[in-house]
């Protein structure tokens, strides 16, 4: 039986209930033996020039990812929080991350990488993007109401040639695309940060329903996402 490994990467700023649901669905849909939660290091396409877009310190995002991982109850899946990208001094490129993980898991392991639909339709802007399929399958998580019709022709071609059902991904090691309505993320970390900033202080603010209690406690403890105005 082929070993199935899935990588769920993101800034996780903060890690929220949407991430928990998506991680669980990802693991169950692909019958993953291992689920890798991979906080981003220095996402080169993220804007850093405004307070609203600034990415929190890697140490905080890693801590919140670990707290989130502890909330996942997946008895058939080993959950690993990886620090590969955080420990990398240079900007992180997904193709390098997947190449490194392919070496770790071996040539005969099915390796899948979860990506948001909004990122997927811009895949042709990524560094050496065609090589992603040399290392892993891509699983596309759509936001409710999001359409892949906006994908450029080069991505539409990949969809037509590579789309496969979930069970096929564990039969092959890499190269397929999973478009599955079960993989959907309807909570925005950007909105959560804006909501916390609007409260001016987390000390007496009510916990947002989209955040697990341990992560809300961490945000309050470290006074994250506070307005500088």
Residue frames as a rotation matrix with the C-alpha (Angstrom) as fourth column:
UNK 1
0.573 0.819 0.000 0.00
0.819 -0.573 0.000 0.00
0.000 0.000 -1.000 0.00
UNK 2
-0.137 -0.626 0.768 1.32
0.585 -0.677 -0.447 3.44
0.799 0.388 0.459 -0.96
UNK 3
-0.321 -0.046 -0.946 2.12
0.874 -0.400 -0.277 5.80
-0.366 -0.915 0.169 1.89
UNK 4
0.212 0.493 0.844 0.06
0.730 -0.654 0.198 9.00
0.649 0.574 -0.499 1.53
UNK 5
-0.391 -0.422 -0.818 1.45
0.830 -0.546 -0.115 12.29
-0.398 -0.724 0.564 2.84
UNK 6
0.428 0.574 0.698 -0.25
0.774 -0.632 0.045 15.68
0.467 0.521 -0.715 2.62
UNK 7
-0.679 -0.651 -0.339 1.25
0.733 -0.632 -0.252 19.13
-0.050 -0.419 0.906 3.15
UNK 8
0.549 0.812 0.199 -0.98
0.779 -0.583 0.231 21.98
0.304 0.028 -0.952 4.30
UNK 9
-0.542 -0.823 -0.173 1.01
0.840 -0.520 -0.155 25.19
0.037 -0.229 0.973 4.15
UNK 10
0.467 0.677 0.569 0.04
0.607 -0.714 0.350 28.76
0.643 0.182 -0.744 4.96
UNK 11
-0.361 -0.562 0.744 0.95
-0.194 -0.736 -0.649 31.85
0.912 -0.379 0.157 6.90
UNK 12
0.064 0.482 -0.874 -1.50
0.768 0.536 0.351 30.69
0.637 -0.693 -0.336 9.64
UNK 13
-0.883 -0.463 -0.081 -1.79
0.440 -0.753 -0.489 34.25
0.165 -0.467 0.869 10.92
UNK 14
-0.356 -0.327 0.875 -3.73
-0.860 0.482 -0.169 33.23
-0.366 -0.813 -0.453 12.98
UNK 15
-0.926 0.124 -0.358 -4.52
-0.013 0.934 0.356 29.52
0.378 0.334 -0.863 12.78
UNK 16
-0.540 0.803 0.253 -8.34
-0.821 -0.436 -0.368 29.35
-0.185 -0.407 0.895 12.99
UNK 17
-0.068 0.610 0.789 -11.33
-0.282 0.747 -0.602 26.97
-0.957 -0.264 0.122 12.87
UNK 18
0.779 0.320 -0.540 -11.37
-0.579 0.034 -0.815 27.13
-0.242 0.947 0.212 9.08
UNK 19
-0.132 -0.913 -0.387 -7.84
-0.913 0.264 -0.311 25.75
0.386 0.312 -0.868 9.02
UNK 20
-0.609 -0.060 0.791 -8.86
-0.565 0.733 -0.379 22.99
-0.557 -0.678 -0.480 11.43
UNK 21
0.419 0.861 0.288 -11.83
-0.303 0.431 -0.850 21.97
-0.856 0.269 0.442 9.30
UNK 22
0.697 -0.193 -0.690 -9.83
-0.707 -0.030 -0.706 22.07
0.116 0.981 -0.158 6.09
UNK 23
-0.417 -0.906 0.072 -6.95
-0.899 0.399 -0.183 20.07
0.137 -0.141 -0.980 7.58
UNK 24
-0.395 0.345 0.852 -9.36
-0.374 0.786 -0.492 17.39
-0.839 -0.512 -0.181 8.81
UNK 25
0.706 0.701 -0.100 -11.18
-0.335 0.207 -0.919 17.21
-0.624 0.682 0.381 5.47
UNK 26
0.321 -0.710 -0.627 -7.86
-0.915 -0.060 -0.400 17.04
0.246 0.702 -0.668 3.61
UNK 27
-0.641 -0.626 0.443 -6.68
-0.743 0.650 -0.157 14.13
-0.189 -0.430 -0.883 5.76
UNK 28
-0.162 0.677 0.718 -9.95
-0.194 0.692 -0.696 12.22
-0.968 -0.252 0.019 5.46
UNK 29
0.722 0.482 -0.497 -10.50
-0.540 -0.056 -0.840 12.75
-0.433 0.874 0.219 1.73
UNK 30
0.335 -0.694 -0.638 -7.03
-0.770 0.189 -0.610 11.45
0.543 0.695 -0.471 0.87
UNK 31
0.975 0.045 -0.220 -6.74
0.088 0.825 0.558 8.91
0.206 -0.563 0.800 3.72
UNK 32
0.379 -0.889 0.258 -3.47
-0.516 -0.434 -0.738 10.54
0.768 0.147 -0.624 4.71
UNK 33
0.449 -0.378 -0.810 -0.97
0.709 0.702 0.065 8.63
0.544 -0.603 0.583 6.79
UNK 34
-0.371 -0.590 -0.717 0.77
0.855 -0.519 -0.016 11.91
-0.363 -0.619 0.697 7.62
UNK 35
0.699 0.518 0.493 -0.47
0.632 -0.770 -0.088 15.50
0.334 0.373 -0.866 7.59
UNK 36
-0.395 -0.891 -0.225 2.26
0.919 -0.380 -0.109 18.14
0.011 -0.250 0.968 7.54
UNK 37
0.834 0.540 -0.112 1.27
0.546 -0.837 0.037 21.59
-0.074 -0.092 -0.993 8.80
UNK 38
-0.110 -0.960 0.258 3.81
0.994 -0.107 0.026 23.97
0.002 0.259 0.966 7.32
UNK 39
0.678 0.313 -0.665 3.85
0.404 -0.914 -0.019 27.62
-0.614 -0.256 -0.747 8.48
UNK 40
0.713 -0.380 0.589 5.36
0.518 -0.279 -0.808 29.91
0.472 0.882 -0.002 5.86
UNK 41
-0.073 -0.828 -0.556 8.68
0.951 -0.227 0.213 31.58
-0.302 -0.513 0.803 6.49
UNK 42
-0.483 -0.108 -0.869 9.07
-0.068 -0.985 0.160 34.65
-0.873 0.137 0.468 4.29
UNK 43
0.191 0.617 0.764 6.24
0.770 0.388 -0.506 34.46
-0.608 0.685 -0.401 1.73
UNK 44
-0.729 -0.682 -0.057 7.73
0.511 -0.598 0.618 36.47
-0.455 0.421 0.784 -1.15
UNK 45
-0.575 0.566 0.591 4.32
0.504 -0.323 0.801 37.39
0.644 0.758 -0.100 -2.63
UNK 46
0.314 0.682 -0.661 2.98
0.948 -0.188 0.256 38.81
0.050 -0.707 -0.706 0.64
UNK 47
0.274 -0.173 0.946 2.89
0.158 -0.962 -0.221 42.59
0.949 0.210 -0.236 1.07
UNK 48
-0.003 -0.368 -0.930 4.87
0.983 0.169 -0.070 43.88
0.183 -0.914 0.362 4.05
UNK 49
-0.761 -0.457 0.461 4.44
0.452 -0.883 -0.128 47.60
0.465 0.111 0.878 3.58
UNK 50
-0.186 0.731 0.656 1.22
-0.542 -0.634 0.552 48.15
0.819 -0.253 0.514 5.50
UNK 51
-0.649 0.004 0.761 -0.01
-0.740 0.228 -0.633 47.26
-0.176 -0.974 -0.145 8.96
UNK 52
0.361 0.917 0.169 -3.00
-0.825 0.399 -0.400 45.38
-0.434 0.005 0.901 7.55
UNK 53
0.812 -0.036 -0.582 -0.90
-0.413 0.670 -0.617 43.12
0.413 0.741 0.529 5.31
UNK 54
-0.124 -0.963 0.241 2.13
-0.905 0.011 -0.424 42.64
0.406 -0.271 -0.873 7.53
UNK 55
0.417 0.179 -0.891 2.85
-0.012 0.981 0.192 39.03
0.909 -0.070 0.411 8.41
UNK 56
0.859 -0.044 0.509 3.34
-0.510 -0.154 0.847 38.30
0.041 -0.987 -0.155 12.11
UNK 57
-0.125 -0.976 0.177 6.66
-0.989 0.136 0.051 37.03
-0.073 -0.168 -0.983 13.46
UNK 58
-0.125 0.012 -0.992 7.37
-0.497 0.865 0.073 33.42
0.859 0.502 -0.102 12.53
UNK 59
-0.949 -0.287 -0.132 7.68
-0.030 0.498 -0.867 32.44
0.315 -0.819 -0.481 16.20
UNK 60
-0.549 0.819 0.165 4.09
-0.601 -0.250 -0.759 33.52
-0.581 -0.516 0.630 16.88
UNK 61
0.182 0.654 -0.734 2.69
-0.973 0.227 -0.038 31.81
0.142 0.721 0.678 13.78
UNK 62
-0.454 -0.423 -0.784 4.56
-0.295 0.902 -0.315 28.61
0.841 0.088 -0.534 14.61
UNK 63
-0.982 0.096 0.162 3.25
-0.141 0.197 -0.970 28.66
-0.125 -0.976 -0.180 18.19
UNK 64
-0.205 0.976 -0.074 -0.34
-0.811 -0.212 -0.545 29.17
-0.548 -0.052 0.835 16.98
UNK 65
0.059 0.163 -0.985 0.05
-0.808 0.587 0.049 26.36
0.586 0.793 0.167 14.43
UNK 66
-0.801 -0.406 -0.440 1.20
-0.075 0.797 -0.599 24.01
0.594 -0.447 -0.669 17.18
UNK 67
-0.763 0.611 0.212 -1.77
-0.347 -0.111 -0.931 25.00
-0.545 -0.784 0.297 19.32
UNK 68
0.086 0.811 -0.578 -4.04
-0.983 -0.024 -0.181 24.37
-0.161 0.584 0.795 16.34
UNK 69
-0.318 -0.292 -0.902 -2.46
-0.553 0.830 -0.074 20.98
0.770 0.475 -0.426 15.64
UNK 70
-0.994 -0.079 0.081 -3.24
-0.110 0.493 -0.863 19.93
0.029 -0.866 -0.499 19.21
UNK 71
-0.327 0.944 0.031 -6.94
-0.693 -0.218 -0.687 20.50
-0.642 -0.247 0.726 18.47
UNK 72
-0.032 0.288 -0.957 -6.98
-0.923 0.358 0.138 18.03
0.383 0.888 0.255 15.57
UNK 73
-0.095 0.102 0.990 -8.31
-0.594 0.793 -0.139 14.58
-0.799 -0.601 -0.015 16.39
UNK 74
0.500 0.137 -0.855 -7.30
-0.835 0.337 -0.434 12.32
0.229 0.931 0.283 13.51
UNK 75
0.508 -0.285 0.813 -6.52
-0.516 0.655 0.552 8.86
-0.690 -0.699 0.185 14.95
UNK 76
0.708 -0.204 0.676 -5.45
0.529 0.787 -0.317 7.41
-0.467 0.582 0.665 11.57
UNK 77
0.645 -0.456 0.613 -3.22
0.394 -0.489 -0.778 10.34
0.655 0.743 -0.136 10.60
UNK 78
0.055 -0.722 -0.689 0.07
0.962 -0.146 0.230 11.43
-0.266 -0.676 0.687 12.15
UNK 79
0.898 0.282 0.339 0.14
0.357 -0.916 -0.184 15.22
0.258 0.286 -0.923 12.46
UNK 80
-0.012 -0.973 -0.231 3.47
0.980 -0.057 0.191 16.99
-0.199 -0.224 0.954 12.12
UNK 81
0.958 0.149 -0.246 4.17
0.115 -0.983 -0.146 20.70
-0.264 0.112 -0.958 12.45
UNK 82
0.326 -0.865 0.381 7.19
0.945 0.291 -0.148 21.37
0.017 0.408 0.913 10.25
UNK 83
0.604 -0.202 -0.771 9.58
0.197 -0.900 0.390 24.30
-0.773 -0.387 -0.503 10.56
UNK 84
0.057 -0.647 0.760 11.32
0.942 0.287 0.174 23.96
-0.331 0.706 0.626 7.17
UNK 85
0.235 0.097 0.967 10.24
0.717 -0.689 -0.106 27.29
0.656 0.718 -0.231 5.74
UNK 86
0.986 0.141 0.087 10.51
0.040 -0.711 0.702 29.21
0.161 -0.689 -0.707 9.00
UNK 87
0.548 -0.836 -0.023 14.11
0.260 0.144 0.955 28.08
-0.795 -0.529 0.297 9.45
UNK 88
0.186 -0.466 0.865 15.03
0.982 0.074 -0.172 28.97
0.016 0.882 0.471 5.87
UNK 89
-0.291 -0.400 -0.869 16.94
0.518 -0.829 0.208 32.26
-0.804 -0.390 0.449 5.77
UNK 90
-0.988 -0.096 -0.119 16.08
-0.053 -0.510 0.858 33.05
-0.143 0.855 0.499 2.15
UNK 91
-0.260 0.946 -0.195 12.60
-0.929 -0.300 -0.216 33.67
-0.263 0.125 0.957 0.70
UNK 92
-0.474 0.161 0.866 10.53
-0.077 0.972 -0.223 30.50
-0.877 -0.173 -0.448 0.47
UNK 93
-0.386 0.380 -0.841 9.50
-0.917 -0.062 0.393 29.06
0.097 0.923 0.372 -2.88
UNK 94
0.467 0.693 0.550 6.96
-0.742 0.645 -0.183 26.24
-0.481 -0.323 0.815 -2.94
UNK 95
0.780 -0.187 -0.597 8.87
-0.365 0.639 -0.677 24.32
0.508 0.746 0.430 -5.60
UNK 96
-0.316 -0.948 0.040 11.92
-0.533 0.143 -0.834 24.14
0.785 -0.285 -0.550 -3.32
UNK 97
-0.293 0.304 0.907 9.77
-0.916 0.182 -0.357 23.06
-0.273 -0.935 0.225 -0.38
UNK 98
0.752 0.655 0.070 8.14
-0.597 0.722 -0.350 20.26
-0.280 0.221 0.934 -2.38
UNK 99
0.428 -0.690 -0.584 11.49
-0.392 0.440 -0.808 19.12
0.814 0.575 -0.082 -3.78
UNK 100
-0.558 -0.655 0.508 12.84
-0.717 0.073 -0.693 18.85
0.417 -0.752 -0.511 -0.23
UNK 101
-0.020 0.637 0.770 9.80
-0.838 0.410 -0.361 16.94
-0.546 -0.653 0.526 0.97
UNK 102
0.795 0.237 -0.559 9.98
-0.548 0.676 -0.493 14.57
0.261 0.698 0.667 -1.99
UNK 103
-0.168 -0.931 -0.323 13.49
-0.438 0.364 -0.822 13.66
0.883 0.004 -0.469 -0.86
UNK 104
-0.589 -0.049 0.806 12.23
-0.807 0.077 -0.585 13.14
-0.033 -0.996 -0.085 2.70
UNK 105
0.233 0.829 0.509 9.28
-0.743 0.489 -0.457 10.89
-0.628 -0.272 0.730 1.87
UNK 106
-0.522 -0.527 0.671 10.94
0.004 0.785 0.620 8.96
-0.853 0.326 -0.407 -0.94
UNK 107
-0.875 0.044 -0.482 10.11
-0.479 -0.226 0.849 8.30
-0.072 0.973 0.218 -4.56
UNK 108
-0.770 0.546 -0.329 7.30
0.288 0.759 0.584 5.82
0.569 0.355 -0.742 -3.88
UNK 109
-0.568 0.564 -0.599 5.18
0.640 -0.155 -0.752 7.94
-0.517 -0.811 -0.273 -1.52
UNK 110
0.072 0.676 0.734 2.09
0.837 -0.441 0.324 9.82
0.543 0.591 -0.597 -2.67
UNK 111
-0.643 -0.345 -0.684 2.70
0.661 -0.701 -0.268 13.47
-0.386 -0.625 0.679 -1.83
UNK 112
0.131 0.774 0.620 -0.11
0.869 -0.390 0.303 16.05
0.476 0.499 -0.724 -2.02
UNK 113
-0.871 -0.402 -0.283 0.05
0.483 -0.808 -0.336 19.79
-0.094 -0.430 0.898 -1.48
UNK 114
0.136 0.985 -0.109 -3.05
0.973 -0.154 -0.174 21.77
-0.188 -0.083 -0.979 -0.49
UNK 115
-0.913 -0.407 0.029 -3.51
0.398 -0.872 0.284 25.16
-0.090 0.271 0.958 -2.11
UNK 116
-0.199 0.865 -0.460 -6.31
0.193 -0.426 -0.884 27.72
-0.961 -0.265 -0.083 -2.06
UNK 117
0.296 0.402 0.867 -8.28
0.906 0.171 -0.388 28.29
-0.304 0.900 -0.313 -5.26
UNK 118
0.973 0.060 -0.223 -7.42
0.016 -0.981 -0.193 31.99
-0.231 0.184 -0.955 -5.19
UNK 119
0.121 -0.991 -0.064 -3.73
-0.541 -0.120 0.833 31.03
-0.833 -0.066 -0.550 -5.24
UNK 120
-0.114 -0.151 0.982 -4.23
0.463 0.866 0.187 28.26
-0.879 0.476 -0.029 -7.79
UNK 121
0.742 0.453 0.495 -5.55
0.636 -0.239 -0.734 30.57
-0.214 0.859 -0.465 -10.50
UNK 122
0.831 -0.546 -0.106 -2.35
-0.556 -0.818 -0.147 32.62
-0.006 0.181 -0.983 -10.11
UNK 123
0.717 -0.540 0.440 -0.14
0.202 0.766 0.610 29.54
-0.667 -0.349 0.659 -10.16
UNK 124
0.603 -0.479 0.638 1.55
0.764 0.115 -0.635 30.66
0.231 0.870 0.436 -13.38
UNK 125
0.663 -0.389 0.639 3.07
-0.347 -0.917 -0.199 33.59
0.663 -0.090 -0.743 -11.43
UNK 126
0.875 -0.322 0.361 4.85
-0.253 0.331 0.909 31.20
-0.412 -0.887 0.208 -9.03
UNK 127
0.018 -0.978 -0.207 8.55
-0.945 -0.084 0.315 30.45
-0.325 0.190 -0.926 -9.26
UNK 128
-0.803 -0.431 -0.412 9.12
-0.575 0.743 0.343 27.47
0.158 0.513 -0.844 -11.62
UNK 129
-0.147 0.864 0.481 5.48
-0.876 0.112 -0.468 26.48
-0.459 -0.491 0.741 -11.22
UNK 130
0.457 0.393 -0.798 5.37
-0.753 0.648 -0.113 23.62
0.473 0.653 0.592 -13.80
UNK 131
-0.472 -0.743 -0.474 7.92
-0.322 0.646 -0.692 21.73
0.821 -0.174 -0.545 -11.69
UNK 132
-0.368 0.407 0.836 5.44
-0.918 -0.018 -0.396 21.51
-0.147 -0.913 0.381 -8.81
UNK 133
0.673 0.730 -0.116 3.81
-0.737 0.652 -0.179 18.56
-0.055 0.206 0.977 -10.56
UNK 134
0.112 -0.722 -0.683 7.17
-0.394 0.598 -0.698 16.75
0.912 0.347 -0.218 -10.68
UNK 135
-0.833 -0.539 0.125 7.07
-0.270 0.198 -0.942 16.44
0.484 -0.818 -0.311 -6.91
UNK 136
-0.831 0.556 0.030 3.46
0.097 0.199 -0.975 16.37
-0.548 -0.807 -0.219 -5.74
UNK 137
-0.255 0.876 0.408 -0.24
0.888 0.045 0.459 16.39
0.383 0.479 -0.789 -6.49
UNK 138
-0.970 0.059 0.235 -2.06
-0.131 -0.944 -0.303 19.71
0.204 -0.324 0.924 -6.05
UNK 139
-0.331 0.894 -0.301 -5.32
0.934 0.355 0.027 19.75
0.131 -0.272 -0.953 -4.07
UNK 140
-0.777 0.053 0.627 -7.37
0.121 -0.965 0.231 22.90
0.618 0.256 0.743 -4.57
UNK 141
-0.461 0.605 -0.649 -9.44
0.839 0.058 -0.541 24.29
-0.290 -0.794 -0.534 -1.70
UNK 142
-0.495 0.360 0.791 -12.16
0.459 -0.665 0.589 26.61
0.738 0.655 0.164 -2.96
UNK 143
-0.927 0.336 -0.165 -13.81
-0.056 -0.560 -0.826 29.38
-0.370 -0.757 0.538 -1.01
UNK 144
-0.172 0.943 0.284 -17.63
0.729 0.316 -0.607 29.24
-0.662 0.102 -0.742 -1.21
UNK 145
0.764 0.585 -0.273 -18.78
0.221 -0.634 -0.741 30.95
-0.606 0.506 -0.613 -4.39
UNK 146
-0.014 -0.852 -0.524 -15.28
-0.575 -0.422 0.701 31.02
-0.818 0.311 -0.484 -5.86
UNK 147
0.918 0.359 0.169 -15.02
-0.045 0.517 -0.855 29.99
-0.394 0.777 0.490 -9.51
UNK 148
-0.041 -0.961 0.273 -12.01
0.321 0.246 0.915 28.60
-0.946 0.125 0.298 -11.31
UNK 149
0.633 0.356 0.687 -13.35
0.752 -0.074 -0.655 30.14
-0.183 0.931 -0.315 -14.51
UNK 150
0.939 -0.295 -0.175 -10.99
-0.299 -0.954 0.002 33.04
-0.167 0.051 -0.985 -13.90
UNK 151
0.310 -0.873 0.378 -7.97
0.203 0.449 0.870 30.78
-0.929 -0.193 0.316 -14.34
UNK 152
0.043 -0.372 -0.927 -5.72
-0.840 -0.515 0.168 31.77
-0.541 0.772 -0.335 -17.26
UNK 153
0.684 0.321 -0.655 -5.58
-0.689 0.579 -0.436 29.40
0.239 0.749 0.618 -20.27
UNK 154
-0.246 -0.860 -0.447 -2.30
-0.552 0.503 -0.665 27.80
0.797 0.083 -0.599 -19.21
UNK 155
-0.794 0.035 0.607 -3.82
-0.560 0.346 -0.752 26.80
-0.237 -0.937 -0.255 -15.85
UNK 156
0.296 0.955 -0.012 -7.08
-0.831 0.251 -0.497 25.70
-0.471 0.157 0.868 -17.51
UNK 157
0.305 -0.282 -0.910 -5.00
-0.691 0.592 -0.415 23.35
0.655 0.755 -0.014 -19.66
UNK 158
-0.782 -0.622 0.025 -3.41
-0.435 0.516 -0.738 21.81
0.446 -0.588 -0.675 -16.57
UNK 159
-0.386 0.735 0.558 -6.86
-0.720 0.139 -0.680 21.36
-0.577 -0.664 0.475 -15.00
UNK 160
0.533 0.651 -0.541 -8.14
-0.844 0.366 -0.392 19.58
-0.057 0.665 0.744 -18.11
UNK 161
0.171 -0.573 -0.802 -5.15
-0.520 0.639 -0.567 17.26
0.837 0.514 -0.188 -18.31
UNK 162
-0.705 -0.694 -0.150 -4.51
-0.191 0.390 -0.901 16.49
0.683 -0.606 -0.407 -14.65
UNK 163
-0.232 0.662 0.713 -7.81
-0.964 -0.252 -0.080 16.56
0.127 -0.706 0.697 -12.73
UNK 164
-0.517 0.026 -0.856 -8.54
-0.034 0.998 0.051 13.28
0.855 0.056 -0.515 -10.94
UNK 165
0.634 0.769 0.082 -10.76
-0.174 0.039 0.984 11.97
0.753 -0.638 0.159 -8.09
UNK 166
0.460 -0.440 0.771 -9.43
-0.885 -0.297 0.358 11.78
0.072 -0.847 -0.526 -4.54
UNK 167
0.777 -0.134 0.615 -8.83
-0.150 0.909 0.388 8.03
-0.612 -0.394 0.686 -4.54
UNK 168
0.867 -0.452 0.211 -6.51
0.370 0.300 -0.879 8.31
0.334 0.840 0.427 -7.54
UNK 169
0.588 -0.661 0.465 -4.04
-0.598 -0.743 -0.300 10.51
0.544 -0.102 -0.833 -5.69
UNK 170
0.315 -0.478 0.820 -2.91
-0.775 0.369 0.513 7.71
-0.548 -0.797 -0.254 -3.40
UNK 171
0.805 -0.024 0.593 -2.44
0.285 0.893 -0.350 5.37
-0.521 0.450 0.725 -6.35
UNK 172
0.502 -0.667 0.551 0.11
0.595 -0.196 -0.779 7.68
0.627 0.719 0.299 -8.00
UNK 173
-0.059 -0.646 -0.761 2.96
0.992 -0.121 0.025 9.59
-0.108 -0.754 0.648 -6.38
UNK 174
-0.436 -0.161 -0.885 2.55
0.181 -0.979 0.089 13.03
-0.882 -0.121 0.456 -8.00
UNK 175
-0.973 -0.207 0.107 1.27
0.155 -0.232 0.960 15.00
-0.174 0.951 0.257 -10.98
UNK 176
-0.344 0.921 0.182 -2.51
0.820 0.200 0.536 15.15
0.457 0.334 -0.824 -10.48
UNK 177
-0.871 0.209 0.444 -4.96
-0.331 -0.918 -0.217 17.90
0.363 -0.336 0.869 -9.50
UNK 178
-0.529 0.746 -0.404 -7.85
0.841 0.525 -0.131 17.38
0.114 -0.409 -0.905 -7.07
UNK 179
-0.789 0.451 0.417 -10.76
-0.395 -0.892 0.218 19.82
0.470 0.007 0.882 -7.38
UNK 180
-0.490 0.557 -0.670 -13.13
0.665 0.736 0.126 18.85
0.564 -0.384 -0.731 -4.59
UNK 181
0.045 0.609 0.792 -15.99
-0.176 -0.776 0.606 20.83
0.983 -0.166 0.072 -3.07
UNK 182
0.746 0.161 -0.646 -15.30
0.540 0.423 0.728 19.08
0.390 -0.892 0.228 0.24
UNK 183
-0.222 -0.887 -0.404 -12.10
0.964 -0.262 0.045 21.11
-0.146 -0.379 0.914 0.45
UNK 184
0.236 0.392 0.889 -13.38
0.486 -0.840 0.242 24.61
0.842 0.375 -0.389 1.15
UNK 185
-0.540 -0.457 -0.707 -12.27
0.841 -0.324 -0.434 27.44
-0.031 -0.828 0.559 3.41
UNK 186
0.165 0.738 0.655 -14.86
0.649 -0.581 0.491 30.05
0.743 0.344 -0.574 4.32
UNK 187
0.834 0.000 -0.551 -13.05
0.470 -0.522 0.711 31.89
-0.288 -0.853 -0.436 7.12
UNK 188
0.551 -0.625 0.554 -10.61
0.303 -0.469 -0.830 34.70
0.778 0.624 -0.069 6.40
UNK 189
0.078 -0.637 -0.767 -7.56
0.997 0.028 0.078 35.31
-0.028 -0.770 0.637 8.60
UNK 190
-0.753 -0.328 0.570 -7.47
0.431 -0.901 0.051 38.84
0.496 0.284 0.820 7.23
UNK 191
0.089 0.887 0.453 -10.97
-0.107 -0.444 0.890 39.49
0.990 -0.128 0.055 8.56
UNK 192
0.626 0.079 -0.776 -10.06
0.691 0.405 0.599 37.99
0.362 -0.911 0.199 11.93
UNK 193
-0.427 -0.859 -0.282 -7.05
0.904 -0.396 -0.162 40.31
0.028 -0.324 0.946 12.24
UNK 194
-0.647 0.247 0.721 -9.18
0.084 -0.917 0.389 43.30
0.758 0.312 0.573 11.23
UNK 195
0.464 0.878 -0.118 -11.82
0.164 0.046 0.985 42.38
0.870 -0.477 -0.123 13.80
UNK 196
0.362 -0.409 -0.838 -9.21
0.930 0.211 0.300 42.17
0.054 -0.888 0.457 16.54
UNK 197
-0.722 -0.657 0.216 -7.65
0.657 -0.749 -0.079 45.47
0.214 0.085 0.973 15.50
UNK 198
-0.256 0.718 0.648 -11.06
0.049 -0.659 0.750 47.13
0.966 0.223 0.133 15.55
UNK 199
0.633 0.512 -0.581 -11.49
0.554 0.225 0.802 46.14
0.541 -0.829 -0.141 19.19
UNK 200
0.504 -0.552 0.664 -8.35
-0.479 -0.819 -0.316 48.21
0.719 -0.159 -0.677 20.02
UNK 201
-0.426 -0.639 0.641 -7.54
-0.901 0.237 -0.363 45.80
0.080 -0.732 -0.676 22.88
UNK 202
-0.168 0.326 -0.930 -7.91
-0.218 0.908 0.357 42.05
0.961 0.263 -0.081 23.33
UNK 203
-0.934 -0.332 0.134 -7.83
-0.199 0.170 -0.965 42.24
0.298 -0.928 -0.225 27.12
UNK 204
-0.601 0.776 0.192 -11.59
-0.244 0.051 -0.969 42.53
-0.761 -0.629 0.158 27.54
UNK 205
-0.311 0.471 -0.826 -12.73
-0.950 -0.125 0.286 41.62
0.031 0.873 0.486 24.03
UNK 206
0.506 0.562 0.654 -14.90
-0.507 0.807 -0.302 38.58
-0.698 -0.179 0.693 23.41
UNK 207
-0.507 -0.718 0.476 -13.27
-0.062 0.582 0.811 35.70
-0.859 0.382 -0.340 21.59
UNK 208
-0.266 0.389 -0.882 -14.07
-0.961 -0.183 0.209 35.61
-0.080 0.903 0.423 17.86
UNK 209
0.559 0.567 0.605 -16.11
-0.548 0.800 -0.244 32.45
-0.623 -0.195 0.758 17.16
UNK 210
0.875 -0.233 -0.424 -13.68
-0.310 0.402 -0.861 31.54
0.371 0.885 0.280 14.40
UNK 211
-0.097 -0.990 0.102 -10.76
-0.686 -0.008 -0.727 31.04
0.721 -0.140 -0.679 16.83
UNK 212
0.299 0.070 -0.952 -10.03
0.476 0.853 0.213 28.02
0.827 -0.517 0.222 19.04
UNK 213
0.978 0.209 0.026 -9.81
0.077 -0.472 0.878 29.00
0.195 -0.857 -0.477 22.70
UNK 214
0.457 -0.862 -0.219 -6.07
0.686 0.185 0.703 28.20
-0.566 -0.472 0.676 23.13
UNK 215
-0.292 -0.568 0.770 -5.18
0.925 -0.373 0.075 30.39
0.245 0.734 0.634 20.14
UNK 216
0.498 0.522 0.692 -7.35
0.263 -0.852 0.454 33.25
0.826 -0.044 -0.562 21.38
UNK 217
0.926 -0.222 -0.305 -5.59
0.290 -0.098 0.952 32.98
-0.241 -0.970 -0.026 24.74
UNK 218
0.007 -0.984 0.179 -2.23
0.925 0.075 0.373 33.14
-0.381 0.163 0.910 22.95
UNK 219
-0.091 0.025 0.996 -3.27
0.697 -0.713 0.081 36.22
0.711 0.701 0.048 20.96
UNK 220
0.848 0.446 0.287 -4.43
0.089 -0.653 0.752 37.96
0.523 -0.612 -0.593 24.16
UNK 221
0.713 -0.620 -0.327 -1.27
0.556 0.215 0.803 36.96
-0.428 -0.754 0.498 26.02
UNK 222
-0.318 -0.924 0.213 0.97
0.838 -0.168 0.519 38.44
-0.444 0.344 0.828 23.32
UNK 223
0.173 0.494 -0.852 -1.37
0.090 -0.870 -0.485 41.29
-0.981 0.007 -0.195 22.31
UNK 224
-0.726 -0.433 0.534 -1.17
0.504 0.192 0.842 40.34
-0.467 0.881 0.079 18.63
UNK 225
-0.395 0.527 0.752 -2.88
0.842 -0.120 0.526 42.29
0.368 0.841 -0.396 15.84
UNK 226
0.181 0.468 -0.865 -3.35
0.773 -0.612 -0.169 45.42
-0.609 -0.638 -0.472 17.90
UNK 227
0.731 0.159 0.664 -3.88
0.580 -0.657 -0.481 48.68
0.360 0.737 -0.572 16.08
UNK 228
-0.322 -0.893 -0.314 -0.97
0.945 -0.323 -0.049 51.12
-0.057 -0.313 0.948 16.11
UNK 229
-0.172 0.341 0.924 -3.29
0.398 -0.834 0.382 54.07
0.901 0.434 0.008 15.54
